[in-house]
Amino acid sequence: MIAKISSGKNTAGLIRYLFDTKRAKDHTDPHLVASWDGLAPDPGRSDDFDATKKLLVADLDLHVKQAKWLGRAPDKYVWHCSLRAVETDRHLSDEEWAHIARRVVAATGIAPDGAPDGCRWVAVRHAPDHIHIAATKVRADLRTARHWNDYLTADRELAAIEKEYGLFQVVRGDRTAARRTTRAEQEKAHRSGQQKPARERLRTLVRTAVAAATSTEEFVHLLSHTDGVLVEVVYFPSGDVRGYKVASEDTTTADKKPVWFSGSGLAPDLSFPKIQKRLAGIEPQPTSQPVQRRPNPWHQATAATERIPHHLDQTNDEASQAHLAAFGEALDVLPLLTPQTLRPQLQEAAAVFERATRSRVQAEHHHARALRGAVRAMLREPIPKDGAGLAMFLDTAILVVIAATRWHQLRHHDQQVAAAQQTLLHLQAAYDQTAAAPLAALAQHRPPQQAMDRHIRHLHQAVPEHAEQIIEDPAFNALTAALAEAETAGHNPEQLLQQAADQRTLDDARRPAQVLTWRIQRLSARQAPSERARAAQARSTVRAESPAQRPSAPAHEAAAVPAPQPPRARRR
């Protein structure tokens, strides 16, 4: 059940609308279901509609007129609250709606339980699925009603009502969501032939500019050079930047003036101070190195993204929130780098996941410097033509979204959970479209059967619980081809496979074979160890398997154990 609350200063106009059946075609059989004393005149059940309506308005405005004589009436003295059930809910009776109305006016402070001096109010039903509560804010003792945070208190009461009445339980937020577009904005966009209102389009453009910028100066520069966007920077008298506002060139007022939106009016995390704080932690990327020696930003971004589920498992919620915000920036820039056919899915994924990047937890952005720096570097590096880099990143992104869903669920962030679940659908569709070609090309280079049998034995050792699923997967040929290429480049395929399996559990993966394929490809892109290093690694493996060590300890774990140090001489 959803509440919508507003204030006004025309009681007669509101009552006229609630009982109107000529202009409002969806109004059927308007009538009162409850009132402040149960005796209010009902125009919907009267033979003389106009006279009864005037009488009802006079009764509602009685205390307002008395307060006006004393100069104590508020400017906007009309309180209007609509309560709407979800389409799938059963139709409630008039008695049930009356009980719900009384609970809402009591919870919001309009007419508290047991208070004889409460405000005057009526509940009108003119449709099967909703009611309207009309009240005047002046109490019988001529004081103004205390109804601060009335939306939150009404929403909290409706959550309890949903459980008691067995109604659909609406997903509720934590007041960190971006401001919704108004009905007027939606209608203006429809009239101008735009698919989305200006507020939503500007929000997307601003978020993309933030994700691409490395400083606030670059952010303003990128935004001001975006087609169709007007930008105005606001300054303090001292000359320091106070904030910014943006407008769409195709959205104007009746007198042809731009409709401006502040950053915080687009989303809570798009205010200038918060953007400034976020961009302060960008890790600079090396640019002086030759292109051949420069690290692959797609591999760097994938590696940083792959560590996010591990960070979400820790107890530092502020760091976890920062990693989710940085991951949201990565999704924001992906549509700029990908082929045209993938952009609709990726744009929807970024727009939806935007809700999952914020909660009441304050992000400490310095924890996510690595991913933010890699995202900026991706914008300056052409996307690999074979699609493997993008598929590799999307495969990791899917695991991150699954982990983000679980993280928000544990903290009861209902809206963020719903956003993450919807994001997963878009990312999976984009991944399936991207990964098919590079996996098929890789599978054409699968090794001989003897080498494949050897890789199967290694799989049973590295991931015994997933081995059979991986072997039966159509992507297994691509996995073995990746291992063969790594071996040709000088890597040990057995150790590489173990390293890939140890990076992160495969329990959340839909297709573990594909996950391992991309991990092997990324790990094998690193420089292979020299002959001397491989010899030293072999000697450490032999020592690790000696009787002095645990027989079951893997070589990479045993080699990591520091050698015992001789006792230090005491100072005399």
C-alpha positions in Angstrom: 0.0 0.0 0.0 1.4 3.4 -1.0 0.7 6.8 0.5 1.0 10.1 -1.2 0.8 13.3 0.9 0.5 16.9 -0.1 -0.6 20.3 1.4 -2.8 23.0 -0.1 -5.1 25.9 0.8 -8.4 25.2 -0.9 -10.7 22.8 1.0 -13.6 23.3 -1.4 -11.4 22.6 -4.5 -10.2 19.3 -3.0 -13.7 18.1 -2.0 -15.0 19.1 -5.4 -12.3 16.9 -7.1 -12.9 13.9 -4.8 -16.6 13.8 -5.5 -16.3 14.7 -9.2 -17.5 12.0 -11.6 -17.7 14.1 -14.8 -14.2 15.2 -15.5 -12.5 12.3 -13.6 -13.8 9.3 -15.5 -12.2 6.8 -13.1 -14.3 8.2 -10.2 -17.2 5.8 -9.5 -19.6 6.1 -6.6 -17.7 8.6 -4.4 -18.8 8.5 -0.8 -17.4 8.9 2.7 -16.1 5.8 4.6 -15.0 7.6 7.7 -14.8 11.1 9.3 -13.5 12.8 12.5 -16.7 12.1 14.4 -18.5 9.6 12.2 -21.3 12.2 11.6 -19.9 14.3 8.8 -22.4 15.1 5.9 -21.8 12.9 2.9 -22.4 14.5 -0.5 -22.2 11.2 -2.2 -25.2 9.9 -0.3 -27.3 13.0 -0.4 -30.2 14.1 -2.7 -28.9 17.7 -2.7 -25.2 17.3 -3.7 -24.3 20.9 -3.8 -25.8 21.9 -0.5 -24.3 18.9 1.3 -20.9 19.6 -0.2 -21.0 23.2 1.0 -22.0 22.0 4.4 -19.1 19.5 4.5 -16.6 22.2 3.5 -17.9 24.6 6.1 -17.6 21.9 8.8 -14.0 21.1 7.8 -13.0 24.8 7.7 -14.6 25.7 11.0 -11.4 25.7 13.1 -9.4 27.3 10.3 -11.7 30.3 10.1 -11.6 30.7 13.9 -7.7 30.5 13.8 -7.7 33.1 11.0 -9.5 35.6 13.3 -6.6 35.2 15.7 -4.0 35.2 13.0 -2.8 31.7 13.8 -3.9 29.7 10.8 -1.2 28.2 8.6 -0.8 29.3 5.0 -1.4 25.8 3.6 -4.0 24.4 6.0 -5.3 21.5 3.8 -3.8 18.1 4.3 -4.4 15.6 1.5 -3.3 11.9 1.8 -4.1 9.2 -0.8 -3.8 5.6 0.1 -3.6 3.1 -2.8 -3.5 -0.7 -2.7 -1.4 -2.7 -5.1 -3.2 -4.1 -8.2 -2.8 -7.7 -7.0 -4.4 -7.0 -3.6 -8.0 -7.9 -2.9 -10.6 -5.2 -2.8 -11.1 -3.9 0.8 -14.5 -3.2 2.2 -15.6 0.3 3.3 -15.2 -0.8 7.0 -11.6 -1.9 6.3 -10.7 1.3 4.6 -12.3 3.3 7.4 -10.1 1.4 10.0 -7.0 2.1 7.9 -7.9 5.8 7.5 -8.2 6.2 11.3 -4.9 4.5 11.9 -3.1 6.7 9.4 -4.5 10.1 10.7 -3.6 8.9 14.2 0.0 7.9 13.2 0.7 11.1 11.3 -0.5 13.4 14.1 -3.6 14.7 12.3 -6.0 13.1 14.8 -4.0 11.2 17.5 -5.8 8.4 19.3 -7.6 9.6 22.5 -7.1 13.3 21.6 -10.5 15.1 21.7 -9.0 18.2 20.0 -7.7 16.5 16.9 -8.1 18.0 13.4 -11.2 17.5 11.3 -10.9 15.0 8.5 -12.9 12.8 6.1 -12.0 9.7 4.1 -13.5 9.5 0.6 -13.7 6.4 -1.6 -14.3 6.8 -5.3 -12.6 3.7 -6.6 -12.2 0.1 -5.5 -8.4 0.3 -4.9 -7.8 3.6 -3.0 -9.2 6.3 -0.7 -8.4 9.9 -0.1 -8.1 11.6 3.3 -8.9 15.3 3.3 -8.2 17.2 6.5 -7.6 20.7 7.8 -4.5 21.2 9.9 -6.1 23.4 12.7 -7.1 21.5 15.8 -10.1 22.2 18.0 -7.9 24.1 20.4 -6.8 26.3 17.4 -3.3 25.0 17.4 -1.7 23.7 14.2 -1.3 19.9 14.0 2.1 18.5 14.6 2.6 16.2 11.6 6.3 16.4 10.8 7.7 13.5 8.9 4.1 12.5 8.1 5.1 10.5 5.1 7.5 8.3 7.1 5.1 7.7 9.9 2.3 6.9 7.4 4.6 4.6 5.5 5.6 2.8 8.7 1.9 2.4 9.7 1.1 1.0 6.2 3.8 -1.5 6.5 2.2 -2.9 9.6 -1.3 -2.8 8.0 0.0 -4.8 5.0 1.1 -7.6 7.3 -2.1 -7.6 9.4 -4.4 -7.6 6.3 -2.4 -10.0 4.3 -1.7 -7.5 1.5 1.3 -7.2 -0.8 4.3 -5.9 1.2 5.7 -2.9 -0.8 9.4 -2.6 -1.1 10.4 0.4 1.0 13.4 2.6 0.8 15.8 4.3 3.2 15.4 7.9 1.8 18.6 7.6 -0.2 16.8 7.0 -3.6 17.0 9.6 -6.4 14.1 12.0 -6.5 11.3 10.6 -8.7 10.1 12.4 -11.8 6.8 14.2 -11.4 3.8 13.5 -13.5 4.1 16.9 -15.1 7.7 16.0 -16.1 6.6 12.7 -17.6 3.8 14.4 -19.6 6.1 17.1 -20.9 8.6 14.4 -22.1 5.8 12.6 -23.8 4.6 15.7 -25.6 8.1 16.6 -26.7 8.7 13.0 -28.1 11.4 12.1 -25.5 11.5 8.6 -24.1 12.6 9.8 -20.7 12.0 13.0 -18.7 14.8 15.6 -18.6 15.6 14.7 -14.9 16.3 11.1 -15.7 18.3 11.9 -18.9 20.4 14.5 -17.0 21.0 12.1 -14.1 22.5 9.6 -16.5 24.7 12.1 -18.2 26.0 13.6 -14.9 26.7 10.1 -13.5 28.7 9.3 -16.6 30.7 12.5 -16.4 31.5 11.7 -12.8 32.7 8.2 -13.7 34.9 9.5 -16.4 36.4 12.5 -14.6 39.5 12.6 -12.4 38.9 16.0 -10.9 36.0 18.4 -10.4 37.5 20.7 -13.0 37.4 17.8 -15.6 33.9 16.9 -14.4 32.6 20.4 -15.2 34.5 20.4 -18.5 33.1 17.1 -19.6 29.6 18.0 -18.7 29.7 21.4 -20.4 30.9 19.7 -23.6 28.1 17.2 -23.6 25.6 17.7 -26.4 22.2 19.0 -25.3 23.3 19.9 -21.8 23.5 23.4 -20.2 25.8 23.8 -17.2 26.0 26.6 -14.7 28.5 26.7 -11.9 27.4 28.5 -8.7 30.0 30.4 -6.6 30.2 31.6 -3.0 30.9 35.4 -2.5 34.5 34.3 -1.7 34.9 32.8 -5.2 34.8 29.2 -4.1 32.6 26.8 -6.0 29.3 26.3 -4.2 27.6 23.9 -6.6 26.3 23.4 -10.1 23.1 23.1 -11.9 22.2 21.5 -15.3 19.4 21.8 -17.8 18.4 20.1 -21.0 18.4 22.3 -24.1 15.1 20.8 -25.3 13.2 21.3 -22.0 12.1 24.8 -21.2 9.4 26.7 -19.4 6.5 28.5 -21.0 8.6 31.6 -21.4 11.4 29.6 -23.1 13.7 29.6 -20.0 15.8 26.4 -19.1 14.5 24.1 -16.4 17.4 23.8 -14.1 18.2 20.9 -11.8 20.7 21.0 -9.0 23.1 18.0 -8.5 21.3 17.0 -5.3 18.0 17.4 -7.1 19.1 14.6 -9.5 20.4 12.2 -6.9 21.7 12.5 -3.3 25.3 11.5 -4.3 25.5 14.0 -7.2 25.8 17.1 -5.1 29.0 19.0 -5.7 30.5 18.4 -2.2 29.9 14.6 -2.6 31.4 14.6 -6.1 34.4 16.5 -4.9 34.9 14.0 -2.1 34.6 11.0 -4.4 37.0 12.4 -7.0 39.6 13.2 -4.4 40.5 9.5 -4.1 41.2 8.7 -7.7 44.4 6.7 -8.1 46.5 8.1 -11.0 47.3 5.6 -13.8 50.8 5.4 -15.3 50.9 7.2 -18.7 54.7 7.6 -19.2 55.2 3.9 -19.8 55.4 2.5 -23.4 52.1 1.1 -24.6 53.6 -2.4 -24.7 54.5 -2.3 -21.0 51.5 -0.4 -19.8 49.1 -2.7 -17.8 45.9 -3.7 -19.5 43.2 -1.5 -17.9 40.5 -4.1 -18.8 42.5 -6.7 -16.9 43.1 -4.3 -14.0 39.4 -3.4 -13.8 38.4 -7.0 -13.9 40.9 -7.9 -11.2 39.7 -5.1 -9.0 36.1 -6.0 -9.6 36.7 -9.6 -8.8 37.9 -8.6 -5.3 34.7 -6.8 -4.5 32.8 -9.9 -3.2 35.7 -10.6 -0.8 35.4 -7.0 0.5 31.7 -7.4 0.9 32.3 -10.4 3.2 34.3 -8.2 5.6 32.9 -6.2 8.5 33.8 -2.7 7.2 30.5 -1.5 5.8 31.8 1.9 4.8 34.5 0.2 2.6 31.9 -2.2 1.1 29.6 0.7 0.2 32.6 2.5 -1.5 33.3 -0.6 -3.6 29.7 -0.8 -4.7 29.7 2.9 -5.7 33.0 2.4 -7.7 31.4 -0.6 -9.4 28.4 1.5 -10.3 30.8 4.0 -12.0 32.3 1.1 -14.0 28.8 0.3 -15.2 28.2 3.9 -16.0 31.1 4.1 -18.5 30.6 0.7 -20.1 28.0 2.0 -22.7 30.6 4.5 -23.9 33.0 1.7 -24.7 30.9 -1.1 -26.1 29.3 -1.9 -29.5 26.0 -0.3 -30.4 24.2 -3.6 -30.1 25.1 -4.0 -26.4 24.4 -0.5 -25.3 20.6 -0.8 -24.5 21.2 -3.7 -22.0 24.2 -2.0 -20.4 22.5 1.4 -20.2 19.6 -0.3 -18.4 22.0 -2.2 -16.1 23.8 1.1 -15.1 20.5 3.0 -14.6 19.0 0.3 -12.4 22.1 -0.5 -10.3 22.4 3.2 -9.5 19.9 2.6 -6.7 22.1 -0.2 -5.3 25.1 2.1 -5.0 23.7 4.1 -2.1 22.3 3.3 1.3 22.4 4.9 4.8 26.0 3.6 5.1 28.4 6.4 4.2 31.0 5.3 1.7 34.7 5.8 2.4 35.8 6.2 -1.2 39.5 5.8 -0.7 39.0 2.1 -0.3 38.1 1.7 -4.0 40.9 3.7 -5.6 42.2 0.8 -7.7 38.9 0.2 -9.5 38.2 3.9 -10.0 41.7 4.4 -11.5 41.2 1.4 -13.8 37.8 2.6 -14.9 39.3 6.0 -16.0 42.1 4.1 -17.8 39.6 2.0 -19.7 38.2 5.2 -21.3 41.6 5.9 -22.7 42.3 2.4 -24.1 40.4 0.9 -27.0 38.3 -2.1 -26.2 39.8 -5.4 -27.4 38.3 -6.2 -30.8 37.8 -9.9 -30.0 35.4 -9.1 -27.2 37.3 -11.2 -24.7 38.1 -8.3 -22.4 34.5 -7.1 -22.2 33.2 -10.7 -21.7 35.8 -11.2 -19.0 34.6 -8.0 -17.2 30.9 -8.8 -17.6 31.4 -12.3 -16.2 33.1 -10.9 -13.1 30.4 -8.1 -12.9 27.7 -10.8 -12.6 29.3 -12.3 -9.6 29.6 -8.9 -8.0 25.9 -8.1 -8.5 25.1 -11.5 -6.8 27.3 -10.6 -3.9 25.8 -7.1 -3.7 22.3 -8.6 -3.6 23.3 -10.7 -0.6 25.1 -7.8 1.1 22.0 -5.6 0.9 19.7 -8.4 1.9 21.6 -8.9 5.2 21.1 -5.2 5.9 17.4 -5.2 4.9 18.0 -2.7 2.1 14.8 -3.7 0.2 15.0 -1.3 -2.7 18.7 -1.9 -3.3 18.0 -5.7 -3.4 15.3 -5.3 -6.0 17.6 -3.0 -8.1 20.5 -5.5 -7.9 18.2 -8.4 -8.9 17.0 -6.4 -11.9 20.5 -5.4 -12.9 21.5 -9.1 -12.9 19.1 -9.8 -15.8 20.5 -7.0 -18.0 24.1 -8.0 -17.3 23.4 -11.7 -18.0 21.8 -10.8 -21.3 24.7 -8.6 -22.3 27.3 -11.3 -21.3 25.6 -14.0 -23.2 25.6 -11.8 -26.3 29.3 -10.8 -25.8 30.9 -14.1 -24.8 29.6 -16.4 -27.6 32.1 -15.2 -30.2 35.4 -15.2 -28.2 34.6 -18.5 -26.5 33.8 -20.1 -29.9 37.1 -18.7 -31.4 39.1 -20.0 -28.4 37.5 -23.5 -28.5 38.8 -24.0 -32.1 42.3 -24.2 -30.6 41.6 -26.9 -28.1 44.6 -29.2 -27.4 44.9 -32.9 -28.2 43.0 -35.4 -26.1 46.1 -36.4 -24.1 46.5 -32.8 -22.9 42.7 -32.5 -22.2 42.9 -35.7 -20.0 45.7 -34.1 -18.1 43.7 -30.9 -17.6 40.8 -33.0 -16.4 43.0 -34.5 -13.7 44.1 -31.0 -12.6 40.5 -29.9 -12.5 39.5 -32.7 -10.1 42.4 -31.6 -7.9 41.7 -27.9 -8.0 37.9 -27.8 -7.9 36.6 -31.3 -7.1 33.1 -30.1 -6.3 32.7 -28.4 -9.7 34.8 -30.6 -11.9 32.0 -32.7 -13.5 29.9 -29.6 -14.2 32.9 -27.9 -15.8 33.8 -30.9 -18.0 30.2 -31.2 -19.3 30.0 -27.5 -20.1 30.2 -26.6 -23.8 32.8 -24.0 -22.7 35.2 -26.7 -21.5 36.9 -26.8 -24.9 37.6 -23.0 -24.5 39.0 -23.6 -21.0 41.4 -26.3 -22.2 42.5 -24.1 -25.1 43.2 -21.2 -22.6 45.3 -23.6 -20.5 47.2 -24.8 -23.6 48.0 -21.2 -24.6 49.2 -20.4 -21.1 51.4 -23.4 -21.2 52.8 -22.4 -24.5 53.6 -18.9 -23.0 55.6 -20.6 -20.3 53.1 -20.9 -17.5 52.5 -24.0 -15.4 48.8 -24.9 -16.3 48.3 -26.9 -13.1 49.5 -24.0 -10.9 47.6 -21.5 -13.0 44.4 -23.5 -12.6 44.8 -23.7 -8.9 45.5 -20.0 -8.7 42.4 -19.2 -10.7 40.3 -21.5 -8.5 41.7 -19.9 -5.3 40.8 -16.4 -6.4 37.2 -16.7 -5.5 34.6 -19.4 -4.9 32.7 -20.7 -7.9 29.5 -21.3 -5.9 27.8 -18.2 -7.3 28.8 -18.8 -10.9 26.2 -20.0 -13.4 28.9 -21.4 -15.7 32.1 -22.2 -13.7 33.8 -23.3 -16.9 33.5 -19.8 -18.4 34.5 -18.1 -15.2 37.7 -20.2 -15.1 38.4 -19.5 -18.8 38.4 -15.8 -18.3 40.5 -16.0 -15.1 43.1 -18.2 -16.9 43.3 -15.8 -19.8 43.8 -12.8 -17.5 46.4 -14.6 -15.4 48.3 -15.9 -18.4 48.5 -12.4 -19.8 51.1 -11.7 -17.1 54.7 -12.4 -17.8 55.6 -16.0 -17.5 58.2 -16.9 -14.8 61.8 -17.4 -16.0 63.5 -20.8 -16.0 65.3 -19.9 -12.8 62.1 -18.9 -11.1 60.4 -22.1 -12.3 63.3 -24.2 -10.9 63.1 -22.4 -7.6 59.4 -22.9 -7.5 59.9 -26.7 -8.2 62.5 -26.9 -5.3 60.0 -25.2 -2.9 57.4 -27.7 -4.0 59.7 -30.6 -3.2 60.5 -29.1 0.2 56.8 -28.5 0.9 56.0 -32.2 0.2 58.8 -33.4 2.5 58.0 -35.3 5.7 58.8 -32.3 7.8 55.9 -30.5 6.2 52.2 -31.4 6.2 51.6 -33.9 3.4 48.3 -32.3 2.4 49.5 -28.7 2.3 49.5 -27.2 -1.3 52.8 -26.0 -2.6 51.8 -22.4 -2.8 50.7 -22.4 0.8 53.9 -24.2 2.1 56.1 -21.8 0.2 54.4 -18.9 1.8 55.4 -20.0 5.3 58.5 -18.0 6.4 61.6 -19.9 7.3 62.5 -19.9 11.0 64.9 -17.2 12.0 67.9 -17.7 14.3 67.5 -16.3 17.8 68.7 -12.8 18.2 71.5 -12.1 20.7 70.4 -10.2 23.7 71.8 -6.8 24.3 73.8 -6.6 27.5 
